[in-house]
Amino acid sequence: MSVKESILFTPARATVEQGAVTWDRVRNSTAIADLPQLFWGDGEPWREANLWLMLEATTGQKPIETVKSKAYALLEYCKWLERTQTNWWDFPPIESDRCLVKYHGHLRRQLRSGTKANSTCSQRMQIVIQFYRWLRAQSLLTPEWPMWKEKFFNIKFNNSFGLERTLTVSSTSLSIPNRKSNTQGLEEGLYPVSNSDRDRILDLALKYCPYEIYLLLMVGFFTGMRIQTISGLTIETLESAVQDPASEGLYRIAVGPGARPPVPTKNSVTGHVWITKPLLDELRKYCYSTTRLLREAKAEETNKNLVFLTKRGNPYADRSRDSSPAINVAMHSLRNLGLKHGVSALQKFKFHQTRCTFATELARLAINAGGAIHAIAIVKDALLHKNEETSIRYIKFIERNPIKVAMANEFTKSFFNAASVARV
């Protein structure tokens, strides 16, 4: 089975002197940690794909997370090639037998069966096409028959001076459109849980989960921070919290690369997050508890000041990623507890829903206190949103709820009235 490995890549140039090849590091170059590389099931590297990923991270100057995402898409393609015994350079005269056409059909079948989301299939096909475009541009692959059919579209728009411009974009016959869903999900398409379900989730976590998981959920539900940020909180961060001048019960903690010490955030946004005094006091108390100090003793020197550590002394999440294998395992256990104790909100619960729940509750309170216009700014500041568009989703979500409740009540009444007439 094909695998993806990560390497520490140091840019170097080869020179030949007296028949011997030597490698010298490129001056003023920066080493790339966790550069993804792909290997076939027999252990041989996929050299063309690995070269493309390296160039994407160096000359293309793509963020390493973007390169990892592309590597994962190519890995799935690589696994499919091995599973179906298809060569990645196979473009015979019959179109339906060409490797890319067959893979396009495979993704379409996954999409129709519901095993993969529309966005996932669209992204994977798009990345594979990007890779083959590069192969063709570098003359590493020059098949006799076309790999796909090019399509061109003209998009008209007005620039900042009011002048109409036309932008020509290209697509292929193999692209999979990513049609938007009509659902009203918030960030990452997730929905908040109700306050009563939130309290039941916290009760279950307190009774049956490690105390650290309970605290992580508390922080998520009552501050809206992402797991990437929560796992990067340090003791100094909590000790440096300052009281919000507008409220005695609220404190502000600095997060982002500009904070001291820095705390990771999405898009490297620097700002302040609200936290209530009782929760802040509980976290400070936990920092000096025996349980955490034992975990700190197992941690590496660079991680000893983190508030949350696993039982092996590791961080709960990578500082550069908004995901956490340790949290994923904990959420799986929590979902099983929900199934056992009849908490339906935990059926497909994800940690990021704690952020959605906090944001919707904050939006509701802000709308009631000062109206929707001011609520947008409040939500944007509290959630450290990059732009207001994401914040507006929460405002619209809250404003739609009374309408949906009224509709549900009216339809329920109509149903019972119709049913009573039918019985008569």
Summary of the structure (lengths in Angstrom):
residues: 424
radius of gyration: 26.3
end to end distance: 66.5
largest distance: 103.7
contacts: 1169
relative contact order: 0.07
helix: 52%
strand: 16%
